[in-house]
Amino acid sequence: MKRGLLALKEQLLKKRFGVGRKPRRARMNATGASLAIRTRHVTADVSRAVWERDGGQCTFCSANGRRCSERHFLQLDHVRPYAVGGGTTLGNLRLRCRAHNLHAARGFFGARFMRASLRRVRAARGRARQSEVGQVPDAGFFRNEMSSNQSSNFELGGRPNSTP
């Protein structure tokens, strides 16, 4: 069981932060300039370098100098937010746990903006899930199904009635 959990951890680290992968060369054009386009995507080599630099731990430090000890559910956080021109470079990224990433965003953008933003994201997720699954049947659907099951010699638990 322990080996299975370690293998899963390695797989997740590889997928999320590129740990254990060989770095790829940067794509260049004919003049040798990078083909980088402004994007939120963080390359595996950058995320790996951030992971190694930060020691796989949240980098938040409290006012008394104590560092957050969280090592799970870590996110890549932009020191200068992407929304105001911050890039996805090693110097602009750090590891933060979800709570401290949200704390930093509230500090920069304000609590009111973040509440509205989270509401928009959750609403969009709800719409996406509803379209994937289809329409959720209402309670009347279940009542009709139960009554048809009972009339066809089945009790609520799915067992046949004793009387036909």
LUMGUFI-751602 format. One record per residue (C-alpha): residue in one letter; x negated, y negated, z. Coordinates in Angstrom, 2 decimals. Example, Ala and Ser with C-alpha at 12.3 -4.5 7.8 and 13.67 -1.06 7.14 Angstrom:
2
NODE   code         u         v         w
NODE      A    -12.30      4.50      7.80
NODE      S    -13.67      1.06      7.14
***
This chain:
164
NODE   code         u         v         w
NODE      M      0.00      0.00      0.00
NODE      K     -2.85     -2.35      0.88
NODE      R     -4.54     -1.77     -2.50
NODE      G     -1.25     -2.49     -4.26
NODE      L     -0.83     -5.77     -2.41
NODE      L     -4.42     -6.78     -3.17
NODE      A     -3.91     -5.96     -6.86
NODE      L     -0.72     -8.04     -6.88
NODE      K     -2.53    -10.94     -5.21
NODE      E     -5.33    -10.79     -7.80
NODE      Q     -2.78    -10.70    -10.61
NODE      L     -0.93    -13.73     -9.24
NODE      L     -4.15    -15.70     -8.73
NODE      K     -5.20    -14.88    -12.27
NODE      K     -1.86    -15.99    -13.69
NODE      R     -1.42    -19.12    -11.58
NODE      F     -4.96    -20.46    -11.19
NODE      G     -7.02    -18.57    -13.78
NODE      V     -9.16    -16.93    -11.07
NODE      G    -11.09    -14.00    -12.53
NODE      R    -10.76    -15.04    -16.17
NODE      K    -13.59    -15.96    -18.46
NODE      P    -13.55    -19.65    -19.31
NODE      R    -12.75    -20.45    -22.92
NODE      R    -14.57    -23.08    -24.91
NODE      A    -12.76    -26.35    -25.44
NODE      R    -11.30    -26.82    -28.90
NODE      M    -13.12    -29.48    -30.89
NODE      N    -12.55    -31.10    -34.24
NODE      A    -15.22    -31.48    -36.97
NODE      T    -16.79    -34.53    -35.31
NODE      G    -17.11    -32.75    -31.97
NODE      A    -14.35    -34.72    -30.26
NODE      S    -11.95    -32.82    -28.05
NODE      L     -8.51    -32.03    -29.44
NODE      A     -6.96    -32.74    -26.04
NODE      I     -3.50    -34.28    -26.16
NODE      R     -1.89    -35.87    -23.13
NODE      T      0.01    -32.98    -21.60
NODE      R      1.06    -31.70    -18.19
NODE      H     -0.46    -28.31    -18.99
NODE      V     -3.48    -27.55    -16.83
NODE      T     -6.00    -25.29    -18.49
NODE      A     -7.12    -22.13    -16.74
NODE      D    -10.72    -23.34    -16.35
NODE      V     -9.59    -26.56    -14.64
NODE      S     -7.15    -24.79    -12.32
NODE      R     -9.83    -22.20    -11.49
NODE      A    -12.32    -24.96    -10.67
NODE      V     -9.76    -26.74     -8.45
NODE      W     -9.00    -23.45     -6.66
NODE      E    -12.68    -22.79     -6.02
NODE      R    -13.47    -26.39     -5.02
NODE      D    -10.57    -26.53     -2.53
NODE      G    -11.19    -23.03     -1.17
NODE      G     -7.69    -21.74     -2.00
NODE      Q     -6.20    -23.90      0.75
NODE      C     -3.99    -27.00      0.96
NODE      T     -6.18    -30.13      1.01
NODE      F     -3.85    -32.32      3.11
NODE      C     -5.55    -33.82      6.17
NODE      S     -3.50    -35.35      8.97
NODE      A     -4.28    -38.70     10.62
NODE      N     -6.37    -36.94     13.28
NODE      G     -8.48    -35.21     10.59
NODE      R     -6.93    -31.74     10.86
NODE      R     -6.62    -29.94      7.52
NODE      C     -3.46    -28.04      6.61
NODE      S     -4.15    -24.31      6.88
NODE      E     -1.57    -23.19      4.30
NODE      R     -2.92    -20.72      1.74
NODE      H      0.38    -19.57      0.21
NODE      F      2.80    -21.30     -2.18
NODE      L      0.13    -23.74     -3.31
NODE      Q      0.68    -26.19     -6.14
NODE      L     -1.64    -28.30     -8.25
NODE      D     -1.06    -31.92     -7.25
NODE      H     -2.14    -34.99     -9.20
NODE      V     -4.07    -37.52     -7.10
NODE      R     -2.91    -40.22     -9.53
NODE      P      0.56    -39.05    -10.62
NODE      Y      1.01    -37.91    -14.19
NODE      A      3.96    -40.31    -14.54
NODE      V      1.64    -43.31    -14.18
NODE      G     -1.12    -42.03    -16.44
NODE      G     -2.97    -39.52    -14.25
NODE      G     -4.59    -36.76    -16.26
NODE      T     -4.95    -33.04    -15.74
NODE      T     -8.66    -33.24    -15.01
NODE      L    -10.68    -31.69    -12.22
NODE      G    -11.18    -35.09    -10.60
NODE      N     -7.45    -35.86    -10.57
NODE      L     -6.12    -32.51     -9.31
NODE      R     -6.03    -30.97     -5.85
NODE      L     -4.32    -28.03     -4.15
NODE      R     -1.36    -28.85     -1.97
NODE      C      1.29    -26.73     -0.31
NODE      R      4.82    -27.49     -1.46
NODE      A      5.65    -29.56      1.62
NODE      H      2.58    -31.78      1.34
NODE      N      2.96    -32.15     -2.43
NODE      L      6.50    -33.40     -1.85
NODE      H      5.25    -35.63      1.00
NODE      A      2.69    -37.26     -1.33
NODE      A      5.34    -37.77     -4.03
NODE      R      7.69    -39.40     -1.52
NODE      G      4.86    -41.67     -0.40
NODE      F      4.09    -42.77     -3.97
NODE      F      7.56    -42.89     -5.58
NODE      G      9.76    -43.39     -2.50
NODE      A     12.23    -41.10     -0.77
NODE      R     15.25    -42.45     -2.66
NODE      F     13.69    -41.78     -6.06
NODE      M     12.63    -38.27     -5.03
NODE      R     16.13    -37.39     -3.75
NODE      A     17.66    -38.49     -7.06
NODE      S     14.98    -36.61     -9.00
NODE      L     15.53    -33.39     -7.05
NODE      R     19.29    -33.70     -7.61
NODE      R     18.74    -34.02    -11.38
NODE      V     16.41    -31.00    -11.44
NODE      R     18.78    -28.84     -9.40
NODE      A     21.74    -29.84    -11.57
NODE      A     19.79    -28.98    -14.73
NODE      R     18.80    -25.62    -13.26
NODE      G     22.41    -24.91    -12.38
NODE      R     23.54    -25.71    -15.92
NODE      A     20.78    -23.53    -17.36
NODE      R     21.66    -20.59    -15.11
NODE      Q     25.34    -20.92    -15.91
NODE      S     24.66    -20.89    -19.65
NODE      E     22.35    -17.85    -19.30
NODE      V     24.81    -15.83    -17.27
NODE      G     27.95    -17.15    -18.86
NODE      Q     30.98    -18.41    -17.05
NODE      V     31.45    -17.18    -13.54
NODE      P     34.89    -15.58    -13.14
NODE      D     37.25    -17.26    -10.71
NODE      A     38.88    -15.60     -7.70
NODE      G     42.02    -14.83     -9.73
NODE      F     39.98    -12.52    -11.94
NODE      F     38.96    -10.43     -8.93
NODE      R     42.53    -10.33     -7.56
NODE      N     43.83     -9.07    -10.90
NODE      E     41.11     -6.41    -11.10
NODE      M     41.88     -5.19     -7.57
NODE      S     45.61     -4.94     -8.22
NODE      S     45.02     -2.98    -11.45
NODE      N     42.67     -0.60     -9.59
NODE      Q     45.22     -0.04     -6.85
NODE      S     47.97      0.66     -9.35
NODE      S     45.79      3.24    -11.08
NODE      N     45.55      5.50     -8.00
NODE      F     42.43      3.91     -6.49
NODE      E     42.08      2.31     -3.09
NODE      L     39.96     -0.78     -2.55
NODE      G     36.91      1.32     -1.67
NODE      G     37.06      3.18     -4.99
NODE      R     38.48      6.39     -3.50
NODE      P     41.50      8.06     -5.07
NODE      N     44.83      7.55     -3.29
NODE      S     46.34     10.57     -1.63
NODE      T     49.72      9.89     -3.21
NODE      P     49.96      9.79     -7.00
***
